[in-house]
Amino acid sequence: MTVNAKITARLTERLKRFQPILSSAKARDINESDTVVIVTDILSDLLGYDKYSEITTEHSIRGTWCDLAIVINEQFKLLIEVKAIGLELKDAHVKQAVDYAANKGVDWVVLTNGTKWQVYKISFTKPINQELILDLDLLSLNHKKKDDVYCTFLLSKEGLLKDALGDFSNQRQATSKYLIANLLITDSVLNSIRHELRHIYPDIKVQTEDIKDTILEEILKRDVVEGDKALQAQKKIQKSIRKLLKKNKPEIEKEPAIK
């Protein structure tokens, strides 16, 4: 996604401005309340949200509290859980923020201590699932590098309005090891491999099940074909196959099976 020069200039200049502020705050080990103040300034001055109409504080959701929320056109877009700048971000903090998002139906959660920003995509499955999409350390970013500046664009108002996080998430999912691993053991891929093997060894009969067993037992690691993430990948693949079969049913019926 292309970022125009004006936005890039703002992100570059203000990232450079906030880095010494964050370094000083970290050295002083400021508390959570003071960290919230800096995070609010980052959201406004660096990321472009209106401090008075788009950033809300201490928002209550079904009896629980979220430090900050981004609201655009009266819709919640981001929920932000802030921890003290010296505190290490942990799984327990993520769970709390995800619970906030699930109760409000918000797709994105940000967990931050001011320097580190972790962005999670919420999947409204049973149970609720979250996936870490972006993990930034603002102190480690180089304002002179285009890719580093682009990472801040993903969190910006302009990026949010263009669904830059969604595109970034889809790009990650499209090349995830879970999706690719489970694609390797689909019938269409196994048949393609079998077809190529027939060219290499025309006198040898190889069954797709033999190929699948080799892939599962000798090539792939167990974690990419088992567990929740593997199951999610398998569901995506099956959904895609069903859609393709429905669309191309007449053509598929005419196509002879590979022998």
N, C-alpha and C positions, 0 to 999 in steps of 0.2 A: 504494500500500500504506500502510495507516494504522499509525502508530507511537504506542504508548501514552505517556501523560504521564510515567511514571516513567523510561522509556528516553530520551525526549526531554530530560528534565531532566538526566540523567547526561551525555548527549552534549553538551548546551549548556554545562554547568558545566565539564566537563573539557576541552572544546575550548578554552574561554577560558583554562583553567589551563595548557595545554600550549603555547599560542602564544608567550608570553614565553620559555619554556624553549627552544623551537626557534629563536627569534630570537637569543637569547644564544649558543646552540651554533653557529649559522651565522656569527655575528660572530667567534667564536673559531676558526672553521674546524676543528672537531674531526675526528678521523680516523674511519675506517670502524668500528673496534671500538667506539668510544664512541657512534657513530651507532646501531649495533645495540642498545646498551643503551637508548637513548631510544626506538627503535622498539618494542622489547619492552615498555617501560612504556606506550607508546601502545596497543599491542595489548591489554594487560591492563587498564589503568585507564580508558582512553577507550572502547575497542571491546568490552570485556567478556569477553575470553578468560581462562581460568584459566592463570596464569603457570607453574604447576607440572605441569599435566596436559594442557594443550591447545596449548602453545607449545613446540616443540622447536627446538634450535639445532644448526647445523653438521650438517645431515642429509646423508648420503652416498647418492647414487642412481647405481648402476652406475659407480662410480669418480669421479663428479663430485660437487661439493658445493653445497648450497643453504644460505644463511645461516639462514633460519627457515622453519618449516612450521607450519601449523595442523592439528591432528589432533583430530577429534571422533568419539567412539565407535570408536576405532581405525582411522578412515578419514582419509586425507589430503584436506583440503578446499581449502587454499590453500598455494602455495609462494611464499615471499617472498625476493626478492633485494635486499640492502641495499648501497647505495654510500655513500661519505662524504658528509656533508651539503653540502659545497661543490662536489661533483662533478655536472656536468650529465649527466642520464640520456640514454643514446644507444642506437641500434639494436643495437649489439653486446651491450650489457647485456641487452636483451630476448631476443636469440637464445639466450644462455646460460641464462636463466631458462626459456625455452620448452623447451629441450632437457631440462631437469630435469623439467618437467611431462610431456613426452611419454614419458619413461622410466618415470614413475610412474603415468601415466594420470590426471593431475589436470586438472580443467577450467579452473582459474583460477590465474593468475600475477600477483603484485604486484611491481612494481619501484619501489623508493622510496629516496630519500636523506634521509628523515625529514620534510622539508617537502613534497616532491612525491610523490604516490602515483599510479602508473599501473597500471590493472587491465586485464589481457588475458584474453580468452576463447579457449581453445585448441580448435581443430577437428582431430579426429584423422583427417584426410584424407591423401592422398599427393600432394605432401609435406604435412607438418604445417603448419597455418596458424594464425596468431594475429590477433586483432582487438582494437584498443584500444577498450575499452568506457567507461572512466572515467579522467579525468585531473584530479586534485585538487592544489591547493596549499593546505595547511592554514593557511599564514600569510595567505592571501587570503580565507579563509572568514570570514563574519560570523556569530558565534554567535547573533545576534539574528534572523537570517533563517531561516525554516523550511526553505526549499529547500537552503540551505547545510548545515544540520544534518542534513537527510535524506541528503545525500551521504555523511556519515560513517556513517549507519545502514546504508547499502549494504555497508560493510566490516565492520560489527559482527557479533558472534556471533549476536545475535537476527536480524539481516538474513540471515546465512548460513543459519541453520536454516529460514528462510522462503523461501529461494531468491530473495531480493530482487535479487541481481545478475542472476540468470537472467531475471526479469521485466523488469528495466531493459534488459537486452540485447535481449530480444524486442521491447520497445517501440521501441528504436532501429532494429532491423532492419525492423520493420513500416513505418517511415517513411523508410527509407534511400533516397537518390537512385537507387541502383542497382536496387533492387527496383521502385520506382515507374516508373523509365524503361523497364525491361524489361516491365513490365505494359502500358505504353502500346502496345507492338508485338505483343501477343498477339492471336490471331484474334478472341476475344470482344470486346476493346476496339475493335479496328479495325472490326469489324462494327457496333458501336454507333455509332462516329463516322460510318461510312458511312450508317447509318440516319438519323442527325440531318441529315447533309448533303443527303439526299434530300428532307427537309422544307424545307430552305432553298432548294435548287435542284432542283425536281422534274423539270425537263427535261434535266438534265445527268447523264450516267452517270459515276460515279466508282468505280474499283476499289479494293479494299483495299490492293493492292500500291502504288497511287499514293499513298494516305494514308501507308502505311508508309515509302515513300521520302521523303516530305516531312518526316515526323517524324525520320527518321534523318539526313537531309542538312541540314535547315534549323532544327530545333528542339532536338534533343538534342546534347550534347557527346559526342565519341567516347569519352571515358574512362568514361562511365556505361553503355555498351553493349559495351565491349571490355575485356579484361583479366580477372584472376582474380576480382575482386569482382563484376564483371558476370556472369561465368560461374556463380559461386555463386548469384547472384540468379536466373539463368535456370533453374538446377537446382531451386531452391525452387519456382518457378512451375510447371515441368513436373511436379514431384512432386504439387503441389496439383491440377493439371488432371487427372492420371491418377487421383487419388483421387476427384475429383468425377465423372469419367466412369464409373468403376467403380460408384460409388454410385447414379448417376442414369441408367444406361445405357438402361433401358426408356423413360424420359421423353424422353431425347435422341433416340432412334431415331424417335419419333413427331413430334418438332418439325421443321417444314419449314425448309429453308435460306433465308437471306435472299437475295433476288434483286436 
